Each structure stands twice: as C-alpha cells, then as structure tokens.
Amino acid sequence: MPSYTAPTKDMQFVLHEVLNVTKTGIPGYDELERDFTEAVLEAAGKVASEVLAPLNVVGDTQGCVLENGVVHTPAGFDAAFAAMKEGGWTALDLDPEYGGQGMAYVMGTAVGEIFVSANMAFNMYQGLTHGAYAAIHVHGTDAQKRTYLPKMVSCDWTGTMNLTEPHAGTDLGMMRTKAEPQADGSYKITGQKIFISAGEHDLTENIIHLVLAKAPGGGEGTKGISLFIVPKFLVNDDGSLGARNAVSVGSIEEKMGIHGNSTCVMNYDGATGWLLGDLHKGMRAMFTMMNEARLGVGLQGYAVAEAAYQNAVIYARDRLQGRAVTGTENPSGPADPLIVHPDIRRNLMDQKSFLEGARAFTFWAAHLIDRSHRADDAEAEGLVSLLTPVLKGFLTDKGFETAVNAQQVYGGHGYIEEWGMSQFVRDARIAMIYEGANGVQALDLVGRKLAQDGGKHVMAFFDLVKDFIKENDSNAALKEGFLDPLKAASKDLQAAGMFFMKNGMKDPNAALAGSYDFMHLFGHVCLGLMWARMAKAAQEALDGGTSDTSFYEAKIATGRYYMARQLPMTATHLARINSGAAPVMALSADQF
Amino acid sequence: MPSYTAPTKDMQFVLHEVLNVTKTGIPGYDELERDFTEAVLEAAGKVASEVLAPLNVVGDTQGCVLENGVVHTPAGFDAAFAAMKEGGWTALDLDPEYGGQGMAYVMGTAVGEIFVSANMAFNMYQGLTHGAYAAIHVHGTDAQKRTYLPKMVSCDWTGTMNLTEPHAGTDLGMMRTKAEPQADGSYKITGQKIFISAGEHDLTENIIHLVLAKAPGGGEGTKGISLFIVPKFLVNDDGSLGARNAVSVGSIEEKMGIHGNSTCVMNYDGATGWLLGDLHKGMRAMFTMMNEARLGVGLQGYAVAEAAYQNAVIYARDRLQGRAVTGTENPSGPADPLIVHPDIRRNLMDQKSFLEGARAFTFWAAHLIDRSHRADDAEAEGLVSLLTPVLKGFLTDKGFETAVNAQQVYGGHGYIEEWGMSQFVRDARIAMIYEGANGVQALDLVGRKLAQDGGKHVMAFFDLVKDFIKENDSNAALKEGFLDPLKAASKDLQAAGMFFMKNGMKDPNAALAGSYDFMHLFGHVCLGLMWARMAKAAQEALDGGTSDTSFYEAKIATGRYYMARQLPMTATHLARINSGAAPVMALSADQF
C-alpha cells in the first residue's frame, strides 16, 4: 500500500525563504513564525499519514454505495471525518466570527496540499464545504450567515455546489432548473443536477446545497440565473433541524476515480430554497469564489502527483533491476536499484522539478489571495485572477502526467491496482476536467483575463519577471542556469501575446487556436520564475553557511533541471501559437 | 456505449497510394489488389463493429473471474471467439502449411488494428497465440510444429509467453524458474511467473505456455535461460489431449484496464516441458519474435486511441454547448456543437494527425517485415529493427495521450464509466508498460540499435528522408508545408545522434539521459516522413482529377497540422538531449 509523508521541509522553505511570509506586512501573517507553521504542518502531516492515507485505497476499493436513498461512505471515513473536525482542521482559515481559526489562506493551502495528497476523495467533503461557506460568507445575509456558517465551519454540516445539468455543462445558460418565488420569500426549486460531489453521504446530519436555478424575469441565458441555498433538512429558527426538504439523490455515478467521494445525480422536486445574493446575479455569486475553487483544483493536480512521486522514489530505491551502465553500484546485491538508471532519473527529476515548482506557484497564488483579501490589494487580486486559469490548467495537466510517470517507474506493477499507483492516475485525471475543463481555462485566460483592465495584469506579470532578472543580473550563480532561460521563456510568452494582439482582433480563432499552448507556455514561465526565486533563496542559505547543504544543493540542482529540460517547451508552444488558426480550423466537421 | 467503424478508406489509402503494395515485387503482395484488400478489411470491420465492439464494455465491467482454478471470461467472449475462428480471422497471415491463409503481414497488421480498436482485451487471446506460434514456427522441431501449430493457427489452442517473475521484470537474468532435465528428454519446470496475459481461460480446450526457465549448466544471468513448451494438457502422439500438466493459475491480477483479458499468476510445479530451440539460447529465441510483438503493442497504442477518437468526434458534433466566437453556426438550436470551438478542434486535430501518421508508420514497418521475411531483404530487417523501439515507445505514449485527449472532449461525461471513454484510457495505459516498458525501448534504441551494424541502419533512415526531400524538391505544393519542416526535424535528429556520438563514449549517461527524448524525436521524424509521403500521394490524386476531393484535401490539411504543430517538438527534445547527463544525474539517491 502506498505511503505518504508531508513534505513539511519543502513547504517551510517556500513559506519562509521564498515568500518570506512574516516580512510581507500582510495582516495576520505576523503569526506565521517558522516554529508556528512547522507545528501546524507537522500536526497536519501526522493526521495525513496516520488517518487519511491508510483510507485512500479503502475509499477507492469500496467506493460509495447508495441504498434506499442513503449514501454510505467507505468504511472508516466517518471516524476520520470526526477526527478532522475534532482537530479543528476544517476551520483552519475560516472566519473566527463563525468559529474559524482565522489563519491565513496560504496556511490553509499548505495544509490542504497535505490532506489532498493523503486522500483526495476524502478531502473533497470538507473542500466543497469550504467553497459553499465562501459563497455564503460573501453573499449571505447576516441571518443566513448566522444560520449556516458556524455549522459549516465545524463541518457538522457539509456543503455542495450544484451547477451542471445533463445538457448544460460549461454552457450554464441552457440550464432548466426553475426557482418559483413563494409568498414567504422562499423559492420552490425544481430540476435535476448532475456531477454533484458529496451530494449525499452519511458523514453529517445536514447538507447545505447551493443551487443555480432560473427565477422568473431574468431573461435568457446566464442572465436569468440565481443562486439558492437548499438545505437537505430545513433549519428551524432555533437552529435545530426541521423537515426533510424535497431534494434527493437519484443515483451515484460510476467514475474512473475518486471513488471515495459520492458524485451524485440530485433531484430537486419543489425543494425549498432561499436566494443567496442578488436575484439574477447567480453567475456573479458563483464567480466570486471561482478563483479559490480553481486554485484548489490546481492544488489537487499536483498534490495527488506528490503522493505518487513519493512512492515512485521509494520503489526506485528498493527495486533491484539491472546494473548501472557506468559500473555496479550495489555489488553485494543481485542487481542495482532502479534509481541508478539515467532514464529512471530523468523520469523522477521531471516529477520532482515539476512538483516543487508547482508548490511554490500555488503558495504564491494563495499569498496573493491573502494580499488581496487582507491588505485590500487590487493589483494582487488582478494578478491572481490572471494566474488562476494558468494554475488550474497547467498544474492539473502536468500533475496527471506526473502521476502517470510515477506509475511508469513501477513497470507492470504500476498497472496492478494492488500497488495503488493506478489510483493516483485515475484520481488525478478528474482535476483536468472539473471546475471548468482545461480547455475552458485556456479560453478564460486568452479570451478574458489577458485583456482584463486593459491588459494591466499581464504587464504586471512581465514586469515582475523583468525586475527579478534585473535585480539579480550580477548574481553569477543564477545567471546561466536560471536567469538566461527565464528571460528566453518570458520572451516567448511575450511574443505569443503579441501574436494574439496582432491577429486576434481580426480573427478571434487565431488567438483561441493557440489558447491551450499559451496556457502551458505561461505555466512554464511561472514555474521558471518560481525556480529562479527558489534557487536564489537556496544560494543565499548556502552562502550564509547553512549546515544543511544537501537540501539546498538539491534545490538548486532540481531547479537547473527544470530550466534546462522543461523550460525549452516554451519554444514549441510559441511555434504552435504562431502557426495560427489555419491548421486548426482547416477541416469541415464532416472531414473528421 | 461507444461505437467503432473500421477506417477502411484510410487503410486502403496507405496500402495502395502510399506503400503501393502491389508494385513492391514482394512475394505474395501481388494478391493484394485494391478490391481484395477492401473486401478483407470491410469483412473484418463488420466483425469488429457487430461482434467485438459491443463486448468491449462488457469485458471491462465483468472482467475475468477465477473460481476453483477455472478462469471464466466475460459473457459473450466464447461465442465471439468461436466466430473469429469460424471466419478464419485467427489464421490470416499464418503459414498455409499449418492451416494459415498465408496473407502478407501488412494485411494481418491492418486487420489487427481493426480488431484491437474494437476490443483490445479480447484480441489479446489470439494476439498472444500469434506470438507463441511465431516462436514455435521459427525455433520448433518439425515434430513440435506438427503437434502444436495447426491447433494454434486455428486457435483451437491459444498460446502464452511466460517471462516475468515477481522479482525479475526487465532484468530476466535474475529469474528463478528451474528446468530439470528428465530421462525422456523432457524437463520438469518449477517456478512462478506473473503478468501472464491469457494465462488461463475458458475459451479453448488447451493452452500452450512458452516458459523461460534456467536449465543446469548455462551459467549466470540471462546466459542460463532456455525456452520451453509447457502445454496445459499434454498432447498424445495422435494429437489427442492427455494428462493435465502441473501448471495452475494462482490468481488473477486486478488491473487498471484490459479487464477482459485474464492476467494470471502462473505456478509451475514440476510441470512437463519441452525445450524449444537451443539449450541456454532462450533469450535469443524470445528476441526473434520481439520485433513483431513490439510492433503489435505499438499498434495497440494507437488502435485503442483510434476508437476513442471516433467517439470524441461523434460527441463533438452532437453535443451542443456554447456559441462559435465567430458567429452562431447552429441558429435553430440552443447552442452550437462543440466542434465549432477552436480548442476542441485543436484537440481533435492532435488526435487525427497522430492517428493517421501512426497507422502509416505501422503499416510501413509491417511492410518492411514482409520485405525482410518474404524477400530476404537484410536492409529492411535492419531498418525495422531500428524502428521497432521507436514505434513501440512513441506510438504507445502518444496513443495514451490521444485517448486522454479524446476523453477530455467529453468534459465530465468522460470521467463517468458509462460513456466508455475511461476504459479507452485505462486500456491504452498498459501498452506503455508491457513488452518492455517504454524506458527500456529508449535504452534499446540508443544503447543498442543506433550503433547496430556500425550505425548502418540509422544512416539508411537518414538517407531515406534525404532522398525523399531531394526527389520532391521541385514540388511546390510540398515544399513549405512538408519538406521544410521535415528537413528541420531530421536535422534535429541528426544533431541528437551527433551529441550521443561525441559524448556517449566518454560518458554513457550522457546518451542514456537523452534516450527517452531521442525516441520521441525519432518518432516525430518518422511521422513527419509519413505525412510528407501521404501529402504527396494525396496531391497526386487531386492532380489526377479524383472526384473525392474532400478526402484528399483533408489528408493534406491534417498533414499540414502535424507538420506545423507537432513537429516543432523536435527542437525541445534536442534541447533536452543537448543538456546532457549533468541535470539528470545531479542528485544522490537520498536527495530525491
């Protein structure tokens, strides 16, 4: 069975030596002293290794079972969920006014990585609650907040998000679920929603569904959509549970992975709901939490791959097969360990260099969200809004690829379910699809985010890269291995942007045909920037006489690998983008 | 449920307009007239669509079940297997002396693609028999051939290959299975083999296991290995079945995919076996059929993806979601079909341009095998030996990627097992692993095949590319879109080869660190060459006044896409190769 150990040392490095959290001046960051964050991460790591990780295979094997309208989660999930609540882990970065611990979002993100790595399907029950909490927290009335938030912060009640219908996925404007206003101010919600994660389960006494539906008078398409709170059990004025609402689970989907999470078809048969936020402004209410939700999915992409990587390393060190081409390294054994072979290392270095870059990128984005929320920094908000589709699309694509690479290290054993590597691949696959399929992320990036606020945020990003290169220009240790490749990659990104500007206006397809490549190109530049920063921090530690030279030297070597072997992808992405719309759009639909 | 239609028109195009099979002068190719091959392919396509494809999901869902030592295949597999035998499909390209139809290998390959696309797991039962047949056909005594081949040609008996042991996968030298010589000339085989595809099942009355084992006196490592025929039931002199042999199935593996094929742990407890080929030359006997076996797996890689692609196209045409950015294309409907969106097309074009290139590459390789076997052409044999690891490694990696892309077109529905797209991904995954994991293919290519016969075969390949470019230099229709990019890609491949020559001698790791990238670089150049040839053939048809302009124009447009958007990958692969061993080998094992 796979194991998992939280990479707390790598996390501490990002928090304290790359992001320098305590020196940012962001309100609430002052408590993030090294000892404090270490204690939190270690404690989370203990829960992850001892409670969550052992249930990961159980969840995959048993899945969720629907019997007489009740969904049974896999054996042990209820006890683990109770332990998570008991430890206060569900409330870490939530509002103290409703029982949360008020910690910074960047800490919630770091702890989130740990829990997702250990058991992605399990963690979704609280993850979705977090999303629903955020929507109510931002858009709810005081009464709604008082009614729902304390129970959601503690995870006594979980939350869900109901968007998709059978015929309306990305195109929510076509949805048919109706909301009819009632005399008492409530609405009757009627319709069917699909792909509802954690839609029904036996972990909590109540489930708070947030449901997009069309109320009369809103007009066509997405304009008519509003957001409603539809609890499984109605809540009495005193906070106790009242009548069962007219919402029920139709079936559980048989999925490729994340079997431990119940993905439900939900039927609303005149269920009682209350408007959340403004009438006919449901899309806006949804989108306010989109950045965080998508960041959460990007995190899933690399967090599952991190667990896969850890096991691949263990296997590569243990499994004896063949001899090193440069001479036997394990003369007393029947063969050398896999890890001596250059192509196994190539594979592991691909994984490691991606994962550490992805973590830095994600923590940085979380820190930008903190800056935007806690320090009211509009520039940080604009920047993270630009980076969100990159983070979601790039990290989930590369995360899946990384999980596949980790599986490959096992040879035939990787294909056997017993070893657990298949599950990582199957679980990681969903992150490329949900919360906006990655093609939609690319569209969001090129079609909306690039030009947002007059293109100001992408210019800010370029300045950030340029300034870093300039500031460190005299740093000989960084120049050749980091700054030069970063400069080249960033130039490719700018050239791609120029291509879109020049051609996208007369032919939008010229930009959209290259959108997916642009998302990946952007992702590589972000990870290149992260690695340049990490290398700088590591070099400073070495120059400062650290005793832990192995750790910091490994950081620099891993960064060099990324710059030398991953960053050259930007040239290929640019070449594809520059080929424009013609090759992509040449065929008629019947020529496929 | 997914559907499948054999792409007979595309196959005919490759056979008759690209490879010009009837004009090659290869013995037996004269019968491959257009009408004849069309009739064969259409008939195979009918069986595939009507009999095999409907069982694909059944096989995945039911899997194989072991009860009291008997493996039950999924419902309907026995009837379908009988239909395959009845139709003579198992004997297509086998030796007429033993009941085969003696057709060219290239035809067996084309028909094989059709059957694998329709149902990969099912087709493995006869595919493995084909491999075991080949070993006995080449290395068996006359008596062995008479005893086993007729029944294997008809698939009254199936065959298996037993190589792997729990601790010995790629490194077969460590195997422990023993063969003790008996007074009557037979051997007693004792040991455990794992990952044995079709190791036990209920489709036939007998199973002929080919087993690698160590007989006394052979020395250490792979030198001591011999190959043995171990039938499930011993065969009496009159051909009737005798006693049950001491071979049994220990368990069936729970796998990520190909559930319809029984992957068995096989226990040999003093089972009676007969030496096949020379004593202690078992590895050589295995390797004589390696090229074909690996070509067969490369074919699986793209054939499964072909089925996934076909369904993705249907879905993209049918599913209404969003509006075209350049203006509504389906004004009478609530939305436009997915296929109007540039990024969906980018995805579908990636799939299509790979699949058609892969088919041409595979048919070409099969044709080289025919040339080598039927026309005794040593150069063709050398060339296909060089290309085999490229074909296996590149086509299975890209085939898996293609299946994932096809799944992505479905959005959330792609993740639900009901739609069948997950199965294509899960099935395609194994082809990257078995018959030598793709890292081993890369090692074989760079460590052995490149330098084979003084590097003569890779030089022959370069000449082939160079000659094609030179011959068509004045062809304006090909120049910019095909010849120029092919020349650039081929130059990258040569530069990579030069890097290995210059650095590989003093440091083998410098070559091996780039081996995987070299395999992919080589694959792209092969597909680039195929596309240049296909474009030329299509252009000739158009110039000749064909009435089917849509088909040939689509070929050229699809080729242009590949050249413009896939071939630029060669530059990135070269950059990685040129970065050498240092980034790959920098860390010590404990720094991962």
Contacts between the chains, C-beta under 8 A, distances in Angstrom:
chain1	res1	chain2	res2	distance
A	164	B	412	6.5
A	167	B	320	7.5
A	168	B	321	7.9
A	169	B	321	6.3
A	169	B	411	5.0
A	169	B	412	6.1
A	169	B	413	7.9
A	170	B	321	5.5
A	170	B	322	6.3
A	170	B	411	6.7
A	171	B	320	7.7
A	171	B	321	4.4
A	171	B	322	4.9
A	171	B	335	5.4
A	174	B	320	7.8
A	174	B	334	5.4
A	174	B	335	6.2
A	194	B	412	7.7
A	195	B	412	4.8
A	253	B	416	5.1
A	253	B	418	7.7
A	254	B	416	6.6
A	254	B	417	4.3
A	254	B	418	6.5
A	255	B	415	5.5
A	255	B	416	5.9
A	255	B	417	6.6
A	255	B	422	7.7
A	256	B	415	5.2
A	256	B	416	7.8
A	256	B	417	6.6
A	256	B	422	3.9
A	256	B	425	7.4
A	256	B	426	7.3
A	257	B	415	7.7
A	313	B	592	4.6
A	316	B	592	7.7
A	317	B	589	5.7
A	317	B	592	7.8
A	320	B	167	7.5
A	320	B	171	7.7
A	320	B	174	7.8
A	321	B	168	7.9
A	321	B	169	6.3
A	321	B	170	5.5
A	321	B	171	4.3
A	321	B	174	8.0
A	322	B	170	6.3
A	322	B	171	4.8
A	325	B	447	7.6
A	325	B	508	4.5
A	325	B	509	6.8
A	325	B	512	6.2
A	326	B	507	7.7
A	326	B	508	6.2
A	326	B	509	6.2
A	334	B	174	5.3
A	335	B	171	5.4
A	335	B	174	6.2
A	337	B	589	7.3
A	339	B	589	5.0
A	339	B	592	7.3
A	341	B	439	7.6
A	341	B	443	7.9
A	341	B	512	7.5
A	342	B	509	4.9
A	342	B	512	3.9
A	342	B	513	4.4
A	342	B	515	7.3
A	342	B	581	6.7
A	342	B	584	5.8
A	342	B	585	6.6
A	343	B	439	4.2
A	343	B	442	5.9
A	343	B	443	6.4
A	343	B	512	6.3
A	343	B	513	7.6
A	343	B	515	5.7
A	343	B	516	5.5
A	344	B	439	6.8
A	345	B	513	7.5
A	345	B	584	5.1
A	345	B	585	6.1
A	345	B	587	7.7
A	346	B	513	5.9
A	346	B	516	5.9
A	346	B	584	5.1
A	347	B	439	7.0
A	347	B	516	7.8
A	348	B	592	5.8
A	349	B	583	7.1
A	349	B	584	5.9
A	349	B	587	7.5
A	352	B	592	6.3
A	400	B	404	7.7
A	404	B	400	7.7
A	404	B	429	7.7
A	407	B	429	7.8
A	408	B	432	6.6
A	408	B	433	7.0
A	408	B	437	6.6
A	408	B	438	7.3
A	408	B	439	7.2
A	411	B	169	5.0
A	411	B	170	6.7
A	411	B	433	6.1
A	411	B	437	5.1
A	412	B	164	6.5
A	412	B	169	6.1
A	412	B	194	7.6
A	412	B	195	4.8
A	412	B	433	5.8
A	412	B	434	6.4
A	412	B	437	8.0
A	413	B	169	7.9
A	414	B	433	6.6
A	415	B	255	5.5
A	415	B	256	5.2
A	415	B	257	7.7
A	415	B	429	6.7
A	415	B	430	5.4
A	415	B	433	5.6
A	415	B	434	7.9
A	416	B	253	5.1
A	416	B	254	6.6
A	416	B	255	5.9
A	416	B	256	7.8
A	417	B	254	4.3
A	417	B	255	6.6
A	417	B	256	6.6
A	418	B	253	7.7
A	418	B	254	6.5
A	422	B	255	7.7
A	422	B	256	3.9
A	425	B	256	7.4
A	425	B	429	7.5
A	426	B	256	7.3
A	426	B	426	7.7
A	429	B	404	7.7
A	429	B	407	7.8
A	429	B	415	6.7
A	429	B	425	7.5
A	430	B	415	5.4
A	432	B	408	6.7
A	433	B	408	7.0
A	433	B	411	6.1
A	433	B	412	5.8
A	433	B	414	6.6
A	433	B	415	5.6
A	434	B	412	6.4
A	434	B	415	7.9
A	437	B	408	6.6
A	437	B	411	5.1
A	437	B	412	8.0
A	438	B	408	7.3
A	439	B	341	7.6
A	439	B	343	4.3
A	439	B	344	6.8
A	439	B	347	7.0
A	439	B	408	7.2
A	442	B	343	5.9
A	443	B	341	8.0
A	443	B	343	6.5
A	447	B	325	7.6
A	507	B	326	7.7
A	508	B	325	4.5
A	508	B	326	6.2
A	509	B	325	6.8
A	509	B	326	6.2
A	509	B	342	4.9
A	512	B	325	6.2
A	512	B	341	7.5
A	512	B	342	3.9
A	512	B	343	6.2
A	513	B	342	4.4
A	513	B	343	7.5
A	513	B	345	7.5
A	513	B	346	5.9
A	515	B	342	7.3
A	515	B	343	5.7
A	516	B	343	5.5
A	516	B	346	5.9
A	516	B	347	7.8
A	550	B	588	7.8
A	550	B	590	7.8
A	550	B	591	6.1
A	553	B	591	7.8
A	554	B	587	5.7
A	554	B	591	4.1
A	557	B	583	7.4
A	557	B	586	3.8
A	557	B	587	5.7
A	557	B	591	7.6
A	558	B	587	7.3
A	560	B	583	5.5
A	560	B	586	7.1
A	561	B	583	4.2
A	561	B	584	7.1
A	561	B	586	7.0
A	564	B	576	7.5
A	564	B	579	4.1
A	564	B	583	4.7
A	565	B	575	7.9
A	565	B	576	4.7
A	565	B	579	5.8
A	565	B	583	5.9
A	565	B	584	7.8
A	568	B	571	7.5
A	568	B	572	4.7
A	568	B	575	3.8
A	568	B	576	6.4
A	569	B	572	5.4
A	571	B	568	7.5
A	571	B	571	5.8
A	571	B	572	6.4
A	571	B	575	7.6
A	572	B	568	4.7
A	572	B	569	5.4
A	572	B	571	6.4
A	572	B	572	4.7
A	575	B	565	7.9
A	575	B	568	3.8
A	575	B	571	7.6
A	576	B	564	7.5
A	576	B	565	4.7
A	576	B	568	6.4
A	579	B	564	4.1
A	579	B	565	5.8
A	581	B	342	6.7
A	583	B	349	7.1
A	583	B	557	7.4
A	583	B	560	5.5
A	583	B	561	4.2
A	583	B	564	4.7
A	583	B	565	5.9
A	584	B	342	5.8
A	584	B	345	5.1
A	584	B	346	5.1
A	584	B	349	5.9
A	584	B	561	7.1
A	584	B	565	7.8
A	585	B	342	6.6
A	585	B	345	6.2
A	586	B	557	3.8
A	586	B	560	7.1
A	586	B	561	7.0
A	587	B	345	7.7
A	587	B	349	7.5
A	587	B	554	5.7
A	587	B	557	5.8
A	587	B	558	7.3
A	588	B	550	7.8
A	589	B	317	5.7
A	589	B	337	7.3
A	589	B	339	5.0
A	590	B	550	7.8
A	591	B	550	6.1
A	591	B	553	7.7
A	591	B	554	4.1
A	591	B	557	7.7
A	592	B	313	4.6
A	592	B	316	7.7
A	592	B	317	7.8
A	592	B	339	7.3
A	592	B	348	5.9
A	592	B	352	6.4
